Protein backbone atom coordinates (compact mmCIF):
# COMPACT_ATOMS: atom_id res chain seq x y z
CA UNK A 1 0.00 0.00 0.00
CA UNK A 2 1.40 3.40 -1.00
CA UNK A 3 1.88 5.99 1.69
CA UNK A 4 -0.40 9.00 1.42
CA UNK A 5 1.41 12.27 0.86
CA UNK A 6 1.10 14.35 4.04
CA UNK A 7 -1.04 17.45 3.73
CA UNK A 8 0.83 20.67 3.06
CA UNK A 9 1.41 22.75 6.16
CA UNK A 10 2.38 26.41 6.40
CA UNK A 11 4.29 25.74 9.59
CA UNK A 12 6.24 22.86 8.03
CA UNK A 13 7.12 24.96 4.98
CA UNK A 14 8.39 27.81 7.17
CA UNK A 15 10.46 25.34 9.22
CA UNK A 16 11.98 24.01 5.98
CA UNK A 17 12.89 27.53 4.88
CA UNK A 18 14.47 28.25 8.27
CA UNK A 19 16.52 25.07 8.01
CA UNK A 20 17.66 25.99 4.50
CA UNK A 21 18.66 29.47 5.66
CA UNK A 22 20.76 27.94 8.44
CA UNK A 23 22.48 25.69 5.91
CA UNK A 24 23.13 28.62 3.59
CA UNK A 25 24.48 30.76 6.41
CA UNK A 26 26.86 27.99 7.47
CA UNK A 27 28.92 28.62 4.34
CA UNK A 28 29.77 24.93 4.14
CA UNK A 29 27.69 24.00 1.08
CA UNK A 30 29.17 23.79 -2.41
CA UNK A 31 27.86 26.40 -4.84
CA UNK A 32 25.63 23.96 -6.73
CA UNK A 33 23.97 22.94 -3.45
CA UNK A 34 23.57 26.59 -2.43
CA UNK A 35 21.70 27.31 -5.65
CA UNK A 36 19.49 24.24 -5.26
CA UNK A 37 18.68 25.06 -1.63
CA UNK A 38 17.96 28.68 -2.52
CA UNK A 39 15.55 27.53 -5.22
CA UNK A 40 13.76 25.20 -2.77
CA UNK A 41 13.44 28.00 -0.21
CA UNK A 42 12.06 30.32 -2.88
CA UNK A 43 9.44 27.74 -3.89
CA UNK A 44 8.39 27.19 -0.27
CA UNK A 45 8.07 30.93 0.29
CA UNK A 46 5.92 31.26 -2.84
CA UNK A 47 3.66 28.49 -1.53
CA UNK A 48 3.42 30.29 1.81
CA UNK A 49 2.61 33.57 0.07
CA UNK A 50 -0.21 31.94 -1.95
CA UNK A 51 -1.56 30.29 1.20
CA UNK A 52 -1.58 33.58 3.12
CA UNK A 53 -3.20 35.45 0.23
CA UNK A 54 -5.92 32.80 -0.05
CA UNK A 55 -6.59 32.90 3.69
CA UNK A 56 -6.68 36.71 3.64
CA UNK A 57 -9.26 36.61 0.84
CA UNK A 58 -11.35 34.15 2.89
CA UNK A 59 -11.16 36.44 5.92
CA UNK A 60 -12.12 39.46 3.84
CA UNK A 61 -15.23 37.61 2.59
CA UNK A 62 -16.17 36.63 6.13
CA UNK A 63 -15.75 40.20 7.35
CA UNK A 64 -17.85 41.49 4.46
CA UNK A 65 -20.62 39.05 5.31
CA UNK A 66 -20.59 40.31 8.90
CA UNK A 67 -20.86 43.91 7.74
CA UNK A 68 -23.90 43.25 5.54
CA UNK A 69 -27.17 44.27 7.15
CA UNK A 70 -29.40 41.33 7.87
CA UNK A 71 -32.67 41.30 5.99
CA UNK A 72 -35.65 40.36 8.16
CA UNK A 73 -37.75 37.49 6.83
CA UNK A 74 -41.03 38.44 5.23
N, CA and C of each residue as an Amber inpcrd file, in Angstrom:
protein
   222
   0.8360000  -1.1770000   0.0000000   0.0000000   0.0000000   0.0000000
   0.8870000   1.2490000   0.0000000   0.6060000   2.1860000  -0.8950000
   1.4010000   3.4050000  -1.0020000   1.0630000   4.3480000   0.1360000
   2.0970000   5.0160000   0.6270000   1.8820000   5.9930000   1.6910000
   1.2160000   7.2260000   1.1060000   0.2580000   7.7730000   1.8450000
  -0.3960000   9.0000000   1.4170000   0.5520000  10.1680000   1.6640000
   0.5740000  11.0820000   0.7130000   1.4100000  12.2690000   0.8650000
   0.8100000  13.1310000   1.9710000   1.6320000  13.5380000   2.9530000
   1.0960000  14.3530000   4.0350000   0.5710000  15.6840000   3.5010000
  -0.4510000  16.1840000   4.1520000  -1.0380000  17.4520000   3.7330000
  -0.0130000  18.5720000   3.8870000  -0.0780000  19.5430000   3.0000000
   0.8270000  20.6720000   3.0560000   0.5270000  21.4790000   4.3100000
   1.5580000  21.9760000   4.9360000   1.4120000  22.7450000   6.1620000
   2.2690000  24.0060000   6.0720000   1.6610000  25.1320000   6.3850000
   2.3790000  26.4090000   6.3990000   3.5440000  26.3440000   7.3790000
   3.2750000  25.8130000   8.5530000   4.2950000  25.7430000   9.5940000
   5.4760000  24.8690000   9.1660000   5.1790000  23.7510000   8.5100000
   6.2400000  22.8630000   8.0290000   7.0710000  23.5550000   6.9480000
   6.4030000  24.2570000   6.0600000   7.1160000  24.9600000   4.9840000
   8.0310000  26.0300000   5.5540000   7.5620000  26.7730000   6.5430000
   8.3930000  27.8080000   7.1660000   9.5870000  27.1680000   7.8730000
   9.3610000  26.0500000   8.5460000  10.4620000  25.3440000   9.2230000
  11.5060000  24.8870000   8.2050000  11.0540000  24.4210000   7.0370000
  11.9850000  24.0090000   5.9840000  12.8160000  25.1960000   5.4980000
  12.1690000  26.3400000   5.3280000  12.8870000  27.5320000   4.8830000
  13.9190000  27.9400000   5.9330000  13.5310000  27.9010000   7.2030000
  14.4700000  28.2540000   8.2740000  15.6800000  27.3150000   8.2770000
  15.4300000  26.0360000   8.0460000  16.5250000  25.0650000   8.0060000
  17.4530000  25.3560000   6.8170000  16.8660000  25.6690000   5.6840000
  17.6590000  25.9880000   4.4970000  18.5080000  27.2330000   4.7500000
  17.9130000  28.2410000   5.3740000  18.6610000  29.4710000   5.6610000
  19.8490000  29.1630000   6.5630000  19.6480000  28.3210000   7.5560000
  20.7610000  27.9410000   8.4370000  21.8720000  27.2550000   7.6540000
  21.4860000  26.3690000   6.7320000  22.4830000  25.6870000   5.9130000
  23.2400000  26.6800000   5.0340000  22.5040000  27.6290000   4.4540000
  23.1320000  28.6190000   3.5850000  24.0790000  29.5130000   4.3840000
  23.6530000  29.8830000   5.5820000  24.4840000  30.7550000   6.4100000
  25.7300000  30.0560000   6.9330000  25.7070000  28.7290000   6.9630000
  26.8610000  27.9910000   7.4680000  28.0790000  28.1740000   6.5660000
  27.8280000  28.4330000   5.2830000  28.9240000  28.6210000   4.3410000
  29.6570000  27.3390000   3.9900000  29.0920000  26.2080000   4.3580000
  29.7710000  24.9310000   4.1360000  29.2670000  24.1730000   2.9020000
  28.2560000  24.6950000   2.2400000  27.6920000  23.9990000   1.0810000
  28.4400000  24.3900000  -0.1880000  28.6070000  23.4380000  -1.1070000
  29.1730000  23.7880000  -2.4110000  28.1820000  24.6740000  -3.1810000
  28.6810000  25.4240000  -4.1170000  27.8600000  26.4000000  -4.8420000
  26.6260000  25.7650000  -5.4700000  26.7740000  24.6160000  -6.0900000
  25.6260000  23.9650000  -6.7310000  24.5310000  23.6650000  -5.7050000
  24.9330000  23.2440000  -4.5230000  23.9750000  22.9430000  -3.4540000
  23.3270000  24.2260000  -2.9310000  24.1070000  25.2940000  -2.8620000
  23.5720000  26.5880000  -2.4310000  22.4500000  27.0170000  -3.3790000
  22.7010000  26.9100000  -4.6670000  21.7000000  27.3150000  -5.6540000
  20.4490000  26.4480000  -5.5630000  20.6250000  25.1500000  -5.3840000
  19.4860000  24.2370000  -5.2570000  18.6690000  24.5450000  -4.0000000
  19.3600000  24.7560000  -2.8890000  18.6780000  25.0620000  -1.6310000
  17.9470000  26.4020000  -1.7120000  18.5900000  27.3710000  -2.3520000
  17.9640000  28.6780000  -2.5250000  16.6760000  28.5470000  -3.3370000
  16.7270000  27.7400000  -4.3890000  15.5470000  27.5270000  -5.2240000
  14.4300000  26.8610000  -4.4150000  14.7650000  25.8720000  -3.6060000
  13.7600000  25.2040000  -2.7740000  13.1340000  26.1900000  -1.7890000
  13.9600000  27.0120000  -1.1580000  13.4430000  27.9960000  -0.2150000
  12.5140000  28.9760000  -0.9180000  12.8910000  29.3940000  -2.1000000
  12.0630000  30.3170000  -2.8770000  10.7080000  29.6940000  -3.2050000
  10.6990000  28.4300000  -3.5910000   9.4450000  27.7400000  -3.8930000
   8.5600000  27.6360000  -2.6550000   9.1600000  27.2990000  -1.5150000
   8.3870000  27.1900000  -0.2650000   7.7890000  28.5440000   0.1130000
   8.5790000  29.6080000  -0.0530000   8.0690000  30.9330000   0.2860000
   6.9370000  31.3550000  -0.6490000   7.0170000  30.9620000  -1.9130000
   5.9220000  31.2550000  -2.8410000   4.6630000  30.5080000  -2.4360000
   4.8070000  29.2600000  -2.0090000   3.6600000  28.4920000  -1.5300000
   3.0430000  29.1710000  -0.3030000   3.8910000  29.6100000   0.6000000
   3.4160000  30.2870000   1.8100000   2.6900000  31.5810000   1.4520000
   3.2300000  32.3210000   0.4980000   2.6070000  33.5650000   0.0730000
   1.2210000  33.3060000  -0.5160000   1.1030000  32.2820000  -1.3740000
  -0.2060000  31.9430000  -1.9480000  -1.1840000  31.5420000  -0.8520000
  -0.7150000  30.7320000   0.1020000  -1.5580000  30.2930000   1.2040000
  -2.0790000  31.4950000   1.9990000  -1.1750000  32.4110000   2.3460000
  -1.5840000  33.5800000   3.1230000  -2.5320000  34.4830000   2.3480000
  -2.2960000  34.6430000   1.0580000  -3.2020000  35.4550000   0.2300000
  -4.5910000  34.8240000   0.1590000  -4.6370000  33.4990000  -0.0040000
  -5.9250000  32.7960000  -0.0500000  -6.6740000  32.9480000   1.2700000
  -5.9540000  32.7790000   2.3730000  -6.5930000  32.9020000   3.6890000
  -7.0450000  34.3290000   3.9490000  -6.2670000  35.3130000   3.4840000
  -6.6770000  36.7090000   3.6450000  -7.9510000  36.9810000   2.8550000
  -8.0540000  36.4300000   1.6510000  -9.2590000  36.6060000   0.8440000
 -10.4580000  35.9740000   1.5460000 -10.2690000  34.8010000   2.1420000
 -11.3500000  34.1510000   2.8870000 -11.7890000  35.0150000   4.0680000
 -10.8340000  35.5680000   4.7830000 -11.1640000  36.4360000   5.9170000
 -11.8960000  37.6900000   5.4620000 -11.4510000  38.2630000   4.3590000
 -12.1180000  39.4550000   3.8360000 -13.5790000  39.1630000   3.5070000
 -13.8460000  37.9850000   2.9130000 -15.2250000  37.6100000   2.5940000
 -16.0520000  37.4330000   3.8590000 -15.4680000  36.8110000   4.8650000
 -16.1750000  36.6340000   6.1280000 -16.4950000  37.9720000   6.7820000
 -15.5360000  38.8710000   6.7560000 -15.7530000  40.1950000   7.3480000
 -16.8360000  40.9410000   6.5880000 -16.8130000  40.8450000   5.2630000
 -17.8470000  41.4900000   4.4570000 -19.2240000  40.9420000   4.8030000
 -19.3240000  39.6300000   4.9970000 -20.6160000  39.0480000   5.3080000
 -21.1020000  39.4970000   6.6870000 -20.1920000  39.7970000   7.5950000
 -20.5910000  40.3100000   8.9010000 -21.0580000  41.7560000   8.8250000
 -20.5080000  42.4990000   7.8930000 -20.8560000  43.9130000   7.7380000
 -22.1750000  44.1060000   7.0190000 -22.6590000  43.1060000   6.2850000
 -23.9030000  43.2490000   5.5390000 -25.0780000  43.2760000   6.4970000
 -26.0000000  44.2210000   6.2720000 -27.1660000  44.2660000   7.1520000
 -28.0310000  43.0220000   6.9240000 -28.5470000  42.5060000   8.0120000
 -29.4050000  41.3340000   7.8660000 -30.7820000  41.7900000   7.4100000
 -31.3480000  40.9990000   6.5290000 -32.6700000  41.2970000   5.9910000
 -33.6800000  40.4710000   6.7810000 -34.6650000  41.1350000   7.4010000
 -35.6520000  40.3620000   8.1630000 -36.5240000  39.5260000   7.2340000
 -36.8890000  38.3170000   7.6800000 -37.7540000  37.4850000   6.8320000
 -39.1320000  38.1030000   6.6570000 -39.7140000  37.8640000   5.5040000
 -41.0350000  38.4410000   5.2270000 -42.1060000  37.4050000   5.3190000
